[in-house]
């Protein structure tokens, strides 16, 4: 367990022993341990002059910087409660959260709302009757905390690490997020756990935290950085190529982020050549990745061990995490070993604690032993997730295997986790019901290959004939954050009801999945769906496999026998034209089969000289056949300087390509 010290006392002790050690770099400056202590003391002096006293709730609204960290530590040193606010939220959301948590001061700078409205802080203060001198602009790059005058602070009572001194928001099933009361003691124990279980395998430890510090996961990573790491970098942007550049530039060995960031990195074209070889460990938070996604990342990042961390804001972050020495199979499928400072069990529906190692599935619960939240601020006991026996109910379903590894098998909550961000469906539904064009609405999370989950919505419109999806999205942007807006609106005349005349959620979600798949097929068809890409080597120019595939595909789609033969003939003649006639430096020939909205398209690409098919009709028998058989010809496009020839074959009248795609995997 952590010693009876608070975060700032630990930092000050480190600074006394190693004051000039470079510990932190943000987008604007470098900071030593001595700098952090001086900055924190100086800002503490500012807070005291503003009349901030122990127990006051102070909102902290800005991006990850050295200033943000010093402001957080200063609020803690005064003995006030730091209320950590998402910098992406707008004025109305920030106002609502500060009102809910009874904030009497605001420290701000760097939020996205300020880019849209310079007067946002004043509007928030006015709505909450906060005096102007307690609205402090401190988190912008124009203000250098290192240049603040050094102060001699009066004796301050030491902060009790067992007392809740900061609030982090987590989304529940109500429209407003819940305010989680947390204490330094549990966070420090998690820092020690991470150092013991993971970081002994990395030397040196040079850390990048690409998670906002207003998230519990981001805050614990940042605290680990200043208390246990030798160096930490806080990026200004989470743009994938920029992150890779900084990793290589600073020789960083340890990355902490959400799965979406790593997935975006993996999707950069030609990323293999960009990946630095210095990364030894990458910790994923904000929702586990699937085994397939996980293994793809580990095969891409050579020499990097990926770890799926599991935790909740309510549990004061870490519940479990694998060790780097665990096997790839275990790390890709489980969320690792239970934190040594938390009592984590599996509970059945009747409230019985299940025996460890039996792989019995139940709800994951964590015991209140001083290492979880105090509770949700301002909510009565019946709305707290901690039962009378002190068990925190996570709402997640899982099991423990014989070796003590924890596995997540599902969620008992409705929360949507999009790119590591917890989103309440009811908040979105509340906004939708305020729209005149919406009669009924139900929001769901659906699986997404990059974000983990995406937001989709079922709607019963007031008038289907005049329903405008784009106009609805534009209106929602004025009411909720952009990342909470559903990707699609699936229209229904009425929602299905069960025997009790209540909404049949299961049936509705099933029907939505069917209709959504058709919508996605339409979107894919508009761009062209690549069925297969084949290559004919210039050493053999064997065209038989290509013609055979063309026949198989055309028959599968449902073309008539006559059309199937014509498609095969045109494919064969196109290849013959390119191979047999005297075109120089043809090289390998690439053939792509694509499904379009109204036709099957076959594309041919090579390194030969370009020619126009229909102009060669009189001089080439192959071209005569192609022109006669194909419905569409295109020889004008180029890819990377290479000629591309496209043959299009309209679908027969009886072919429903949407139905074909719906029945077959793409």
CORDA-V978602 format. One record per backbone hydrogen bond with DSSP energy under -1.0 kcal/mol. NH is the residue of the N-H (numbers start at 0). CO is the residue of the C=O. Records with the same first field share a line. If there is no record, write none. Layout:
# CORDA-V978602
NH = CO  CO
This chain:
# CORDA-V978602
4 = 2
9 = 5
10 = 6
11 = 7
12 = 8
13 = 9
14 = 10
15 = 11
16 = 12
17 = 13
20 = 17
22 = 30
23 = 30
24 = 231
25 = 28
30 = 23
32 = 20
33 = 18
35 = 31
36 = 32
37 = 33
38 = 34
39 = 35
40 = 36
41 = 37
42 = 38
43 = 39
44 = 40
45 = 41
46 = 42
47 = 43
48 = 44
49 = 45
50 = 47
51 = 46
54 = 78
55 = 52
57 = 80
58 = 104
59 = 82
60 = 106
68 = 64
69 = 65
70 = 66
71 = 67
72 = 68
73 = 69
74 = 70
75 = 71
76 = 72
77 = 73
79 = 74
80 = 55
81 = 164
82 = 57
83 = 166
84 = 59
88 = 85
93 = 89
94 = 90
95 = 91
96 = 92
97 = 93
98 = 94
99 = 95
100 = 96
102 = 97
103 = 56
105 = 133
106 = 58
107 = 135
108 = 60
111 = 86
116 = 112
119 = 116
122 = 118
123 = 119
124 = 120
125 = 121
126 = 122
127 = 123
129 = 124
133 = 130
134 = 131
135 = 105
137 = 107
138 = 107
142 = 139
146 = 143
147 = 144
162 = 159
164 = 181
165 = 181
166 = 81
167 = 179
169 = 177
177 = 169
179 = 167
180 = 374
181 = 165
184 = 160
186 = 182
187 = 183
188 = 184
189 = 185
190 = 186
191 = 187
192 = 188
193 = 189
194 = 190
195 = 191
196 = 192
197 = 193
198 = 193
200 = 197
201 = 198
206 = 230
207 = 253
208 = 232
209 = 255
214 = 211
218 = 214
219 = 215
220 = 216
221 = 217
222 = 218
223 = 219
224 = 220
225 = 221
226 = 222
227 = 223
228 = 223
229 = 204
231 = 22
232 = 206
233 = 24
242 = 238
243 = 239
244 = 240
245 = 241
246 = 242
247 = 243
248 = 244
249 = 245
251 = 246
252 = 205
253 = 205
254 = 280
255 = 207
256 = 282
258 = 284
261 = 257
262 = 258
263 = 259
264 = 260
265 = 261
266 = 262
267 = 264
270 = 267
272 = 269
273 = 270
274 = 270
279 = 252
280 = 252
281 = 304
282 = 254
283 = 306
284 = 256
293 = 289
294 = 290
295 = 291
296 = 292
297 = 293
298 = 294
299 = 295
300 = 296
301 = 299
303 = 300
304 = 279
306 = 281
308 = 283
309 = 319
311 = 316
315 = 312
316 = 311
318 = 309
319 = 309
320 = 336
325 = 322
330 = 326
331 = 327
332 = 328
333 = 329
334 = 405
336 = 320
338 = 318
341 = 338
344 = 364
346 = 362
347 = 351
350 = 347
353 = 345
357 = 354
358 = 399
361 = 397
362 = 346
363 = 395
364 = 344
365 = 391
366 = 342
367 = 389
368 = 366
372 = 313
373 = 180
376 = 178
378 = 375
382 = 379
383 = 380
386 = 390
389 = 386
391 = 365
392 = 384
393 = 363
396 = 409
397 = 361
398 = 406
400 = 404
403 = 400
405 = 335
406 = 398
408 = 396
409 = 396
411 = 394
415 = 422
417 = 420
418 = 450
420 = 417
422 = 415
427 = 423
428 = 424
429 = 425
430 = 426
431 = 427
432 = 428
434 = 431
437 = 434
438 = 459
439 = 459
441 = 457
443 = 455
445 = 453
447 = 451
451 = 447
452 = 450
453 = 445
455 = 443
456 = 487
457 = 441
458 = 489
459 = 439
461 = 436
471 = 467
472 = 468
473 = 469
474 = 470
475 = 471
476 = 472
477 = 474
478 = 475
479 = 475
483 = 480
484 = 481
486 = 454
489 = 456
491 = 458
497 = 501
500 = 497
503 = 495
504 = 502
507 = 503
508 = 504
509 = 505
510 = 506
511 = 507
512 = 508
513 = 509
514 = 510
515 = 511
516 = 512
517 = 513
518 = 514
519 = 515
520 = 516
521 = 517
522 = 518
523 = 519
524 = 520
525 = 521
526 = 523
527 = 523
528 = 594
530 = 592
531 = 592
533 = 590
535 = 588
539 = 536
540 = 536
546 = 542
547 = 543
548 = 544
549 = 545
550 = 546
551 = 547
552 = 548
553 = 549
554 = 550
555 = 551
556 = 552
557 = 553
558 = 553
563 = 559
564 = 560
565 = 561
566 = 562
567 = 563
568 = 564
569 = 565
570 = 566
571 = 567
572 = 568
573 = 569
574 = 570
575 = 571
576 = 572
577 = 573
578 = 574
579 = 575
580 = 576
582 = 580
588 = 535
589 = 604
590 = 533
591 = 602
592 = 531
593 = 600
594 = 528
595 = 598
599 = 648
600 = 593
601 = 646
602 = 591
603 = 644
604 = 589
606 = 585
615 = 612
619 = 615
623 = 619
624 = 620
625 = 621
626 = 622
627 = 623
628 = 624
629 = 625
630 = 647
631 = 647
633 = 645
638 = 641
641 = 638
643 = 636
644 = 603
645 = 633
646 = 601
647 = 631
648 = 599
650 = 597
654 = 651
659 = 655
660 = 656
661 = 657
662 = 658
663 = 659
